[in-house]
Amino acid sequence: MTSSGDRGSVGPPAAGDVDGTPADGNAGTPDPIDLALLTALAADGRASWAALGEASGCSASTAQRRVGRLNVLGFVRIIAATDVLAAGFGVSAMVRMRCGASRTADLVARLQSRPEVRFLATLTGTADCVAELVVERIADIGPLLADIAPGGDVETEALPVLRTFTAPFTVFPGKSLPMPLSATANAPAPDLGADDGVLPTEVAATPLERAMVGALVRDGRTPLNDLARHLDRTETATRRALEQLIASGRVRVGPLVAPALLGLGTELMVWISVAPDLLGAAARQLAQHPAVHYAAATLGRYNLIGQAFLRDFAAVYTFATDVLGALPGVREVDVTVQLTTRKRMWRRIEDGRFVDADDAQAPVLT
C-alpha cells in the first residue's frame, strides 16, 4: 500500500528541477510525458505518484515535479468535480447577463468572489457575460440574482440545468490512460450511445459529503490524514466516505487544465433551441464531438447548451456549420465567444491561468 505522502498534494518544484526543463515561461509547453500524466490523472486524480509515473513512463519523483511545475505556472489544478443535480448537492443554472460593455467589468467583479458562482466568463454576441450559479434549491436563484444585480441594471436569463451529457475529465484533456485498479479511480463515463446523459442518483448529499467535496474542490489530492483532520473524522471513516463518493460516480477527481496549455485558443458557449422530442439525440450527438467540453439540457428559451474549445477563431465557422448544423431538431442557434474566462469549477482565472485568490470563498455546496 502506498503512503499518504506518495498520494499527497501537488507541491511546487524547485526552479529548473524538472528533468532539465527550466522553470520559466517556456516551461508551459507540454511534452508527451506531461500529456500522459494529465490523462493518467483524468483516470485517477488521487493515484500515487508511483502509479502515475509508471503509467506515464517516468519515475514517481519526476511525475510529482512535472505536475507541480504545471500547477505553479497556473496551467493545472487537481480538483474534485461533481454534477450537483445528479449527485444530490443542489441545482445549477447557466445565467446569461446583459448590462452593456461599460458595466461588464463591475458585474464580473461582483460575481467573481461569490461562492455560488462556479463558472464565469465574459462573452461577445447576444450576452455580455455568463455565470453558472450553484444553489441548494431552484427557488434560490431568483433572490440570488436580485442580490447580485440590484436596481435592475442587469438583464438576466437563467437556464436551469436539467441533465448533463458530459462528465468531468472524460473529454478534456483527452482519453484516459489505463491505470492500475484503485479505490480512488474515477467511475466510467456515461455511454453516450446508450445512456440518456448523467442520470440522477436520487440521493441527497450528507453534511460530511458536502464538507469533503468543498475541501477537495480546493485540492483534490489533499492527503487522507489532512482531509480527516479537516472533517473531524477518523481516517478510516474519511477513506470509506471518499471511496464511496468516487466509486458511485457522484464525484470525480482529476486535472482542471487551462485550454491554452493544449494549444486551444478559442472558447465558445453555444445556446441551442431543439425540438423537445429530439433533445436527447441532439445532446448526445453534441457531447460526442471531441471539441465539446460540456453539454447539458436546460429549461428556457435555449434547451441545449454546450462549451467547446477550438484551436483558433478560424475553426468557429466549421464548428458552427458542420457540427452545430448537423444536430437534429435544431430551431435556433446562438454562438457566443468567451472573451475572458474568469472562473472554472470555482477556481479563479487571470490571463488564462489559474490563480489562488485571497478572497476566494468556499463553494456554496458546502
C-alpha positions as CSV (number, residue, x, y, z in Angstrom):
1,M,0.0,0.0,0.0
2,T,1.3,3.4,-0.9
3,S,1.7,6.0,1.9
4,S,-0.4,9.1,2.2
5,G,2.7,11.1,1.3
6,D,3.0,9.3,-2.0
7,R,-0.5,10.4,-2.8
8,G,0.0,13.9,-1.5
9,S,-0.9,17.3,-2.8
10,V,0.9,18.8,-5.7
11,G,4.0,20.6,-4.3
12,P,6.0,23.4,-6.0
13,P,9.1,22.1,-7.8
14,A,12.5,23.7,-7.5
15,A,13.5,26.0,-10.3
16,G,15.0,24.1,-13.2
17,D,14.4,20.8,-11.3
18,V,12.1,19.1,-13.9
19,D,14.2,16.8,-15.9
20,G,16.2,19.7,-17.2
21,T,13.2,21.8,-18.1
22,P,13.8,25.4,-16.9
23,A,11.1,26.9,-14.7
24,D,10.4,29.9,-17.0
25,G,7.6,31.0,-19.3
26,N,8.7,28.4,-22.0
27,A,8.2,25.6,-19.5
28,G,4.4,25.8,-20.1
29,T,4.7,23.8,-23.3
30,P,3.7,20.2,-22.5
31,D,5.7,17.3,-23.8
32,P,4.4,13.7,-24.2
33,I,5.2,12.9,-20.6
34,D,3.2,15.9,-19.4
35,L,0.3,15.0,-21.5
36,A,0.5,11.3,-20.4
37,L,0.5,12.5,-16.7
38,L,-2.6,14.6,-17.4
39,T,-4.5,11.7,-19.0
40,A,-3.4,9.4,-16.1
41,L,-4.7,11.9,-13.6
42,A,-8.0,12.1,-15.5
43,A,-8.4,8.4,-14.8
44,D,-7.4,8.6,-11.1
45,G,-6.7,12.0,-9.7
46,R,-5.7,10.6,-6.3
47,A,-3.4,7.8,-7.6
48,S,0.0,7.6,-6.1
49,W,2.9,9.4,-7.8
50,A,4.4,6.0,-8.4
51,A,1.3,4.7,-10.3
52,L,1.1,7.9,-12.2
53,G,4.7,7.8,-13.2
54,E,4.5,4.1,-14.2
55,A,1.5,4.9,-16.5
56,S,3.3,7.9,-18.0
57,G,6.8,6.4,-18.5
58,C,8.6,8.3,-15.7
59,S,9.6,8.0,-12.1
60,A,7.4,8.9,-9.2
61,S,9.6,12.0,-8.3
62,T,9.5,13.1,-11.9
63,A,5.7,12.8,-12.0
64,Q,5.3,14.9,-8.9
65,R,7.8,17.6,-10.1
66,R,6.2,17.9,-13.6
67,V,2.7,18.2,-12.3
68,G,4.0,20.6,-9.6
69,R,5.5,22.8,-12.4
70,L,2.2,22.9,-14.3
71,N,0.5,23.8,-11.1
72,V,2.9,26.6,-10.3
73,L,2.6,28.0,-13.8
74,G,-1.2,28.1,-13.4
75,F,-2.0,25.7,-16.1
76,V,-3.3,22.8,-14.0
77,R,-5.2,22.3,-10.7
78,I,-6.2,18.9,-9.4
79,I,-9.7,19.2,-8.1
80,A,-12.9,17.3,-7.2
81,A,-15.8,17.9,-9.6
82,T,-19.4,16.9,-9.3
83,D,-22.7,17.1,-11.2
84,V,-24.5,18.9,-8.5
85,L,-28.0,17.9,-9.5
86,A,-27.3,14.2,-10.4
87,A,-25.1,13.8,-7.3
88,G,-27.6,15.4,-4.9
89,F,-25.6,18.5,-4.0
90,G,-28.2,21.0,-5.3
91,V,-29.1,22.6,-8.6
92,S,-27.3,24.8,-11.1
93,A,-28.3,27.3,-13.7
94,M,-26.4,29.0,-16.6
95,V,-27.3,32.7,-16.4
96,R,-26.8,34.9,-19.5
97,M,-26.4,38.5,-18.4
98,R,-26.5,41.8,-20.4
99,C,-25.5,45.1,-18.9
100,G,-23.5,46.9,-21.6
101,A,-19.8,46.9,-22.2
102,S,-19.2,49.8,-19.8
103,R,-20.6,48.0,-16.8
104,T,-19.4,44.4,-17.5
105,A,-16.2,44.8,-15.5
106,D,-18.1,45.8,-12.4
107,L,-20.6,43.0,-12.8
108,V,-17.8,40.4,-13.2
109,A,-16.0,41.7,-10.1
110,R,-19.2,41.3,-8.1
111,L,-19.7,37.8,-9.4
112,Q,-16.1,36.5,-9.2
113,S,-15.9,36.2,-5.4
114,R,-19.4,34.8,-4.9
115,P,-19.3,31.3,-3.6
116,E,-22.4,30.4,-5.6
117,V,-20.6,31.1,-8.9
118,R,-18.8,28.0,-10.3
119,F,-18.1,29.3,-13.8
120,L,-17.8,32.9,-15.1
121,A,-16.8,34.3,-18.5
122,T,-17.3,37.5,-20.5
123,L,-18.8,37.0,-23.9
124,T,-19.2,38.6,-27.3
125,G,-22.5,38.5,-29.0
126,T,-26.0,38.5,-27.5
127,A,-24.8,38.4,-23.9
128,D,-22.1,40.3,-22.1
129,C,-21.3,37.5,-19.6
130,V,-22.4,34.1,-18.4
131,A,-22.3,32.7,-14.9
132,E,-23.1,29.3,-13.7
133,L,-24.8,29.5,-10.3
134,V,-25.0,26.6,-7.8
135,V,-27.7,26.8,-5.2
136,E,-29.5,24.4,-2.9
137,R,-33.0,24.8,-4.4
138,I,-34.2,26.2,-7.7
139,A,-36.3,28.8,-5.8
140,D,-33.0,30.3,-4.5
141,I,-32.0,31.5,-8.0
142,G,-34.4,34.5,-8.0
143,P,-33.3,36.1,-4.7
144,L,-29.6,35.4,-5.6
145,L,-29.9,37.3,-8.9
146,A,-31.7,40.1,-7.2
147,D,-28.8,40.3,-4.7
148,I,-26.1,40.1,-7.4
149,A,-27.7,42.7,-9.7
150,P,-29.8,45.1,-7.6
151,G,-31.6,48.0,-9.1
152,G,-32.5,46.2,-12.4
153,D,-29.4,47.5,-14.2
154,V,-28.6,43.9,-15.5
155,E,-30.8,41.8,-17.8
156,T,-30.6,38.2,-16.8
157,E,-31.8,35.0,-18.4
158,A,-31.5,31.9,-16.2
159,L,-31.4,28.5,-17.8
160,P,-31.6,25.8,-15.0
161,V,-29.6,22.6,-15.9
162,L,-31.8,19.5,-16.1
163,R,-29.2,16.9,-17.2
164,T,-25.6,16.9,-18.3
165,F,-24.3,14.7,-21.1
166,T,-20.6,15.0,-20.3
167,A,-18.6,14.0,-17.2
168,P,-15.6,15.9,-15.9
169,F,-12.1,14.8,-17.1
170,T,-13.6,12.3,-19.7
171,V,-13.3,14.6,-22.7
172,F,-10.7,17.1,-21.7
173,P,-7.6,16.8,-21.6
174,G,-8.0,13.6,-23.5
175,K,-8.7,9.9,-23.4
176,S,-7.5,8.4,-20.1
177,L,-4.6,6.0,-19.9
178,P,-5.1,2.5,-18.4
179,M,-4.3,2.7,-14.7
180,P,-3.9,0.0,-12.0
181,L,-7.1,-0.9,-10.2
182,S,-7.6,1.6,-7.3
183,A,-10.4,2.5,-4.9
184,T,-10.0,6.1,-6.0
185,A,-10.2,5.6,-9.8
186,N,-12.9,7.6,-11.4
187,A,-16.1,5.8,-12.4
188,P,-16.7,5.0,-16.1
189,A,-18.2,7.9,-18.0
190,P,-21.8,7.6,-19.4
191,D,-22.1,5.7,-22.6
192,L,-23.5,8.4,-24.8
193,G,-24.5,5.8,-27.4
194,A,-26.8,4.1,-24.9
195,D,-27.4,6.4,-21.9
196,D,-29.5,9.5,-21.7
197,G,-26.9,11.6,-20.1
198,V,-25.8,11.5,-16.4
199,L,-28.8,10.0,-14.6
200,P,-29.7,11.4,-11.2
201,T,-28.8,9.2,-8.2
202,E,-31.8,10.4,-6.2
203,V,-29.5,10.6,-3.1
204,A,-29.2,13.8,-1.1
205,A,-25.6,14.7,-0.1
206,T,-24.9,14.4,3.6
207,P,-23.2,17.2,5.6
208,L,-20.0,15.1,5.6
209,E,-20.0,14.6,1.8
210,R,-20.6,18.4,1.3
211,A,-17.7,19.3,3.6
212,M,-15.5,16.7,1.9
213,V,-16.2,17.9,-1.6
214,G,-15.7,21.5,-0.5
215,A,-12.2,20.6,0.7
216,L,-11.4,18.6,-2.4
217,V,-12.5,21.3,-4.8
218,R,-9.6,23.3,-3.4
219,D,-7.1,20.5,-3.6
220,G,-8.2,17.1,-5.0
221,R,-5.1,15.4,-3.7
222,T,-5.4,16.6,-0.1
223,P,-3.7,13.8,1.9
224,L,-6.1,11.5,3.7
225,N,-4.8,12.4,7.1
226,D,-5.2,16.1,6.4
227,L,-8.7,15.6,5.0
228,A,-9.8,13.5,8.1
229,R,-8.5,16.3,10.4
230,H,-10.4,18.9,8.4
231,L,-13.6,16.9,8.6
232,D,-13.0,15.9,12.3
233,R,-13.4,12.2,11.3
234,T,-11.1,9.2,11.6
235,E,-9.0,8.3,8.6
236,T,-11.0,5.0,8.2
237,A,-14.3,6.9,8.1
238,T,-12.9,9.5,5.7
239,R,-11.5,6.9,3.4
240,R,-14.7,5.0,3.3
241,A,-16.8,8.1,2.5
242,L,-14.4,9.3,-0.2
243,E,-14.2,5.9,-1.9
244,Q,-18.0,5.6,-1.9
245,L,-18.4,9.1,-3.5
246,I,-15.8,8.3,-6.2
247,A,-17.0,4.7,-6.9
248,S,-20.6,5.9,-7.3
249,G,-19.6,8.5,-9.9
250,R,-21.1,11.3,-7.8
251,V,-17.6,12.9,-7.5
252,R,-14.6,12.7,-9.9
253,V,-11.1,13.8,-9.1
254,G,-8.9,14.9,-11.9
255,P,-6.9,17.7,-13.7
256,L,-8.6,21.0,-14.4
257,V,-6.5,22.1,-17.4
258,A,-6.2,25.6,-18.9
259,P,-7.1,25.3,-22.6
260,A,-4.1,27.3,-23.6
261,L,-1.8,24.6,-22.4
262,L,-3.1,22.3,-25.1
263,G,-3.0,25.0,-27.8
264,L,-6.7,25.7,-27.7
265,G,-7.1,29.4,-28.3
266,T,-10.8,29.9,-28.8
267,E,-13.6,29.0,-26.3
268,L,-17.2,29.0,-27.2
269,M,-20.5,28.9,-25.4
270,V,-23.3,27.7,-27.7
271,W,-27.0,28.1,-27.0
272,I,-29.4,25.9,-29.0
273,S,-33.2,25.5,-29.2
274,V,-34.1,22.0,-30.1
275,A,-37.5,20.3,-30.7
276,P,-38.3,18.5,-27.4
277,D,-38.7,15.1,-28.9
278,L,-35.1,15.3,-30.4
279,L,-33.4,17.0,-27.4
280,G,-31.8,13.8,-26.1
281,A,-30.5,12.8,-29.5
282,A,-29.1,16.3,-30.2
283,A,-27.4,16.4,-26.7
284,R,-25.8,13.0,-27.2
285,Q,-24.5,14.0,-30.7
286,L,-23.1,17.3,-29.5
287,A,-21.5,15.7,-26.4
288,Q,-19.6,13.1,-28.6
289,H,-17.7,15.7,-30.6
290,P,-14.1,15.9,-29.4
291,A,-14.1,19.7,-29.1
292,V,-17.1,19.8,-26.8
293,H,-16.1,20.0,-23.1
294,Y,-19.6,20.4,-21.7
295,A,-23.2,19.7,-22.9
296,A,-26.4,20.0,-20.9
297,A,-30.1,20.0,-21.4
298,T,-31.7,23.1,-19.8
299,L,-35.0,24.9,-19.2
300,G,-35.8,28.0,-21.1
301,R,-35.5,29.7,-24.5
302,Y,-32.5,27.5,-25.2
303,N,-32.9,23.9,-24.0
304,L,-29.4,22.7,-25.0
305,I,-26.1,24.5,-24.1
306,G,-22.6,23.5,-24.8
307,Q,-19.0,24.6,-24.4
308,A,-16.3,23.9,-27.0
309,F,-12.6,24.5,-27.1
310,L,-11.2,25.1,-30.6
311,R,-7.7,25.6,-32.0
312,D,-8.3,29.1,-33.2
313,F,-11.0,31.5,-34.2
314,A,-10.9,30.4,-37.8
315,A,-12.2,27.0,-36.7
316,V,-15.5,28.5,-35.5
317,Y,-17.0,28.6,-39.0
318,T,-16.5,24.8,-39.5
319,F,-17.7,24.0,-36.0
320,A,-20.9,26.1,-36.5
321,T,-21.7,24.7,-39.9
322,D,-20.5,21.1,-39.7
323,V,-21.1,20.3,-36.1
324,L,-24.0,22.5,-34.9
325,G,-25.6,22.5,-38.3
326,A,-25.8,18.7,-38.2
327,L,-27.7,18.4,-34.9
328,P,-31.2,17.0,-35.2
329,G,-34.2,19.1,-34.4
330,V,-32.4,22.5,-34.2
331,R,-34.7,25.5,-34.3
332,E,-32.3,28.3,-33.3
333,V,-28.5,28.5,-32.6
334,D,-26.7,31.3,-30.8
335,V,-22.8,31.1,-30.8
336,T,-21.0,33.3,-28.3
337,V,-17.2,33.6,-27.9
338,Q,-15.7,33.6,-24.4
339,L,-13.6,36.8,-24.4
340,T,-12.2,36.2,-20.9
341,T,-12.8,33.2,-18.6
342,R,-12.7,34.3,-15.0
343,K,-13.7,31.2,-13.1
344,R,-13.9,27.5,-13.8
345,M,-15.0,24.9,-11.2
346,W,-14.8,27.7,-8.6
347,R,-11.1,28.3,-9.4
348,R,-10.1,31.9,-10.2
349,I,-8.5,32.6,-13.6
350,E,-6.4,35.6,-14.7
351,D,-4.9,35.9,-18.2
352,G,-5.9,32.3,-18.9
353,R,-4.1,30.8,-15.9
354,F,-5.4,29.6,-12.5
355,V,-4.6,31.7,-9.5
356,D,-5.1,31.3,-5.8
357,A,-7.2,34.3,-4.7
358,D,-7.1,35.6,-1.2
359,D,-10.8,36.5,-1.3
360,A,-11.9,33.1,-2.7
361,Q,-14.8,31.6,-0.7
362,A,-15.7,28.0,-0.1
363,P,-18.1,26.6,-2.7
364,V,-21.7,27.1,-1.7
365,L,-22.4,23.3,-1.8
366,T,-20.6,23.0,1.5
